[in-house]
């Protein structure tokens, strides 16, 4: 029933009868990395981001409350455990995963596999014990060139990431979903990721490549670093990468160039996250709802979609006045923030990237 309602109402209705399909629960802001693309901990984000360095640690009680609210809204959705940092730095993380498994029968999560932390707490073994209930593990991979990966993910080690994934592959069949943020500056060493994984016996993975959210507070997060249709060599590389992955039995998902979007932003029909933004009550950081960590959130236009515990049910939160208004505006061609124009989900003709490409082609 919920699936049928989703098909009927998705990108059409402003008040929805189905619950959010994906709920990401942020459980901590603590992190060991200072990634170039990170608006929470990247060194360039300081003084330029409304989500930078906001400390919070979600309690197990509040986590269970969010999960229970979500489940009462309908079993159609999924729970993804994440953080504005490394979720395994929350000491209750295993209990949290277990609670989602108890309620939903499955869980997914994000991690950087910080070796020191994982070795100290034997987290790899704990993950493998729950293999039958983990739908996938998401992790960042930025390049097959170790020095490039480590430059972008400051504080990480490419070899240690492969070591952790190799352990999981040898001891379970958990699906791994490495995610690569594609830019003009790190597009040359992607194919090797597939080779490196396969050489380690990591075969159950799907390489997901996404375009950059341009926060414009550094060279790496600059709008000029975003992949567009005039980047012919990148387009050729991506097409070849999909074919190469297919030959190796690996699915590779690639993005459209930022100027080729034709469908409006779908996030407000699909998911939300509970993460902090500057300007919200610090005591309620863990219950603050946002669409995702897009530029409109990072620069503060969308500080909050409301606090989840202000509602009695997930459906009340999902159909709050604010969300209904945003959906109505999107259906009428109005986006919630001027920053949306530089987002690769923006589909209107005044898109920064559509205009940029038109200007280049008219020269």
N, C-alpha and C positions, 0 to 999 in steps of 0.2 A: 504493500500500500504506500509506504513512504517513498519507495523507488518510483512508483507511478506519479505520485505528487511532485517529486523532484523534476521529473521529465516535463510535466505540465507547467510548472511554475518557474523553473530556472531561467533567469534573465527575462522574465515576463511579468511576474507579480511582485508587489512590494511587501505584502504580508504573506508569510510563508507557513504552510501547514506541516512541513517537514523540518526536523531539527538540523543544526549545522552538521555537515557531513564530516568535517575534520575539526577537532579541537586540540590546539596545542597549549599545554600547560607549562608555563615557565616556573621552575622550582628553585632557582638560585641565580644570583648575578656573579658569583665568584668564578674566576677563570685564571688559568695559567698562561693563556696566549694573549697576544696583542696583534691580532690579524689586521692587515691593511684595510680590508673591506668592512671591518666591524665598527658599527656606530656606537657600540657599548664600551669597547675596550681599546680600540685602535688609537694609537698615540695622536694621530691627526684629527681624531674626533673631538678631542678635548677643546672646549670652548666653541664647538661648532655643531654639537648634537644635543638634542633635548632628551636623549636617553643615556647619555654618557655617565658611566660610573655611579649608577643608582643602586645602592646596596639593598638586597633583600634575600631572605631565605624562607621559602614557603614551609609552613608546618605540615606535618602529616595529617593533622585534623582538618586544616583548610583544604589540603589536596583531596582528601576523601570526600569532603563536602562538594567540591567542584565535580568530581567524578560521579557522585550520586545524583547531582542535579542533571548532569549530562545524560546519564542512563535513564532517568525518569522521563526525559523528553523523547526517548525512542532509541532503540538499539541499532538504528541505521548508521549512526556516526562512529568515528574512531577517535581514540585518544593517543596523542603523541606527546611524550615527555621530553621536554627541552629546557632551555635556560637562556638567559642573556649572557651566559658563560658556559661552564662545564657542569652539566647536571649531576654528574657523579661526585661533585664537591658538596652536594647536600647529603648529610649523613643518613638521611631516611630514604635515599633513592631506591634501595632494593625493596623496602617495605612498600614504597609507592608503586613500583612496577608490579609487585605481587598483588596489590589491591586492584589495579586495573585488570590484571589477569583474572582475579577472582570475580570481578563484576562483568567484564566484557569478553573474557576468555582469550584475549590477545592484547598485545601492546606493541607499540613501536617507540623508538627513542633516538635521540641524537647524542653523540659523544665524540670527543677528540682522542679518546684512548690515552690519556696522559699516563705514561708508563709508571712514574713514581707512585701516583695515586692508585693505579690499578694493581700494581704489585703489592703495595701495602695492605690492600683490602681484599686481595684475591678476586677482583671483580670479573676477570675473564672467566674464571671457573663458575662464578655465580651466574653469569650470563648464559653459559653453556647449559647449566642445570635447567634453565627455563626455555631452552631452545624451541620446544614444541608450542610455546605460547608467544613467541616473538615474531611478529609479522615481518619486520625488517629493522635494520639498524642504519641510520643515516650518519654520514661523516663527511667532512670536507676533504677534498683532494684538489690541489691547485695546479699541479704539473708533475710530469714524470721525472723532471730534472730536480734532483733533491735540493740543490741550492735555491732554485726558483720557488719550489713549494715552501721551503723553510723561510725564505724572504717574505713571502706573502703571509704565511701563517707563523708569525714571529713567536718563537718559543716551542714550536713543534719540530719533530724529526720524522722525515719521510720513512726511513728504515724502521723506526719503532711503530709507525702506523701499519706498515706491511707485516711486521712481526705479530701484532695483535690480530690482524685480520687472518693471517695464516693459522694462528692458534684456533680461532673460531671455525675456520673452514675445515681443519683437521678433526675437530671434535663435535661438529654439528653441521646442520644444513641450513643455518640461518641465512636469510637473504640480506646481502649488503647493498646499500644504496649510496655509493659515493657521489657527492655533488660537487661540481666544478663551476665556479663563477667565471664565465667567459669574458675576456676583455681583449682589446687589441694588443695588450702587452704580455699576455700569457697563453697565447693561442698556438704556439709552435711545438709544444711538447705534451700533447694529449694522448696520441696514439700509444705511446710507451706505457701509459697507465694500464691499458688492457694487457699488454705483454707482461708487465711487472706482476700484476695480479695473477695471471694464469701461470706464470713461472713459479709462483708461491703455492699453487694448488687452490687458489681462491677462484672458484668457478661460478658460484651462485651469487652473481652480482649484476646490477643494472647501472650503467653509467649515465647519470643525469647531468646535463649541461644546461645552465641557465644564463640569461643575459644579466648584465650588471644593473643594480639599483644605483643610479648616479646621485650620490649625496653631495658631490661637488665641494668637498673640503680637502681634497688631496689630488695629486696626479692620478693615483690609482682609481679613485672614485669619481673622477671627472666625467662629465657628459661626453667629452671627446674620446673617452676610452671605451665607449659602448659600441657594440657590434651593430652595423647597419648594412643595408643592401649594397652599398658601393664598395664594401670590403669584400671584393670578389675572391681573394685568396682564402679568406676565412670561410666563405660559403663553400668553396671547392673542398677545403680541408674537412669541413663538417660532413659533407656528402660522402667523401671517401671514408671518413671515420665510421659512419653508419654502415657502409658496405663491409668495411674491415671487421667491425664488430659482428655483423651477421655471419661472416665466414667463420668466425671463432665461436659462434653460438652465444654471443653477448648482445643484449639490447642496449642501444645507445640512443638516448633521447636528446634532441638538439633544439635550440630555440629558433624562432623566426627572427630575422633582423628587426631591430627596434622600430623601424619605420613601416613595417609590413603588417602591423596589428590591424585587424578588421573587426574584432569582437571587443565589446566594452569590458572593463574590469569586472571579473566574475567573483571576486573574493567575497563580496557582501551577500552572495547567494550560496556560498560554499563553506566558509570557515571563519573562525576567529581565534585569537590568542589571548592569554592572560599574561601581560608583561607590563612593567612600569614605564611611565613617561614623566619627565619633569613637569611639575605643575599639579600633579595628582597628590592626594594625601599619602605621604610616605608610609603611614601605618596600613595603607590599603594597596600598596604596590602589587602584591601577589594576586589581587582580584580585579585589577584594572584591565579592561578589554580593549584590544586594538585589532585592526584587520590583519596586519603583518608588519614587519619592520621596513616599510617602504619610506620614501623620502618625505611623504606627507606626515608620517609619524615622527621620523627622526628630526625634522625641522619644526615640529610642534603644531602644525595645522590641525592634526587629529591627535589631540592629547589623550582622548579617551572615548570609547563607545559606551561608557558606563561601568559601574562596578558590579560584578556578577552577583555578589551577595545582597545587592539591593532588590533582587528579584526572587520570587518564590520558586520559579521554575526556569529551566533553560529556554523554554519557548517564549516566556515573557521577555527574557533578555534578548533573544534572537529577533523578536518583533517589537523591540523598544521603539519609541517615537523617533529616536535619532537614527537607528538603522533603517526604519521604514522611510524616513525622509531622504536618506542617502540613496536608497534604491530608487525612489521616485525620481530624484534628480538625475541619476544615471540613465534611467529610461528616457528622460527628456534631454539627454546630451549634456548634463552639467555634472562635472566632477567635483569632489569635495575640497580640492586644494589646487592652487596654481602649480604646485610642485608635481602634480599628476602629469602635466604636459611633458615632463622629462622622464616619464616612466614607460617601460616597454609594454605595459598593459593598456596604455592610452591609445584609443582608436580614432579619435577625431582628426580632421585634416589640419588643425592648427598645432598638432603634435610638434614638439621641438625637432624630433628626428625626421619626420616627413618633410618639414620645411627645410631642414638642413640639407637633406638629400636632393630635394628639388632645386635648391640653390646651387648645389655642386653640379648637377646635371645641366643646368641652364648656362653655366659659364662657357 
